[in-house]
Amino acid sequence: VVHLAGVIEPPEGMQEEEYEVWISIDEDIPVAATLTSFEIWQAVCEQDQAINIDDFDEDECFEVNPPTNAEMRQALDILKRGV
């Protein structure tokens, strides 16, 4: 159970000491590496790219129509108002 303060409390029916032992049971197990957020992000992106390439099927391609001149003018007007 997580409360707003971010403190994790033991499940109902479990003593706090028992919970602390249970939570820290794998602290001494060595890990191959500790990844940074950037390394995790990079690995996920590489997986996504591999999936996209593997799943690519030319028969499923479709043409995207470019925006019309009126749509481009409207987008530019919106951008100009934001600047």
N, C-alpha and C positions, 0 to 999 in steps of 0.2 A: 504494500500500500504506500503510495507516494502522497505526501501532503504538500501544500503550497510552499512551505519553507524549503522543500527539496530534500528533506530528511526521509530516508526509507526506513520504515518500521517493519519489524518481523510480522510474518503472517499470523493470523489469529490462531491461538493455541500453541505457538512456539515461543519459548523463553528467549530473552534477548541474548544471553550468553551462547545458547545453542545456535541462534541465528548468526551471530558474529563468526562462530567456528564454521558454519555452513557457507557463509559468504566468502570467507578468506581461504577456503580449502584449496584453491588452485593458485594462490599467490606465489608459491615457491616453484612452480613449474616453469622452466625456461621456455621462452618463445624464440622463434627463428629470427624475428625482427619486429621492431615497433615501427609501424608506418605513420608517416605524417598525414595530415589532411590532404595535402597536395598529392602525395603518392596514391592515396585511396582514390581521389578524384581522377587522377591520370589512369589508373587501372580500370575504373568504371568506364571512362571515355573510350579506352582502347577496346573494351569488351563490346560497347555499343557500336563502335565502328565495324568490328568484326561481324557482329550480328547483322548489321545493315548490309554489308557487302555479301555475306553468305545468303541472305534472304532476297537479294536482288533478283528480279525476274523481268526480263525485257518485255514480256507480254503484258505485265501489269503497269507499264509506264503509261503516263497520260500527259497530254500537253497542257501547259498552264498558259492561259491567255494573258498577255501583258495588259497592264491597266490602260484604260483609254486616256486620251488627253484631258478630258473633263475630270476623271478621277485623279489624275496627277496634279492638276491645278487645284482641286479641292484639298488634296493632301498638303500641297505647298502652302495654301492659305492657312490651314490649321497650324502648320509648323511656324509660319511667320507670326501668327498671333502668340505663340508660346515663347518667342524670343524677345 
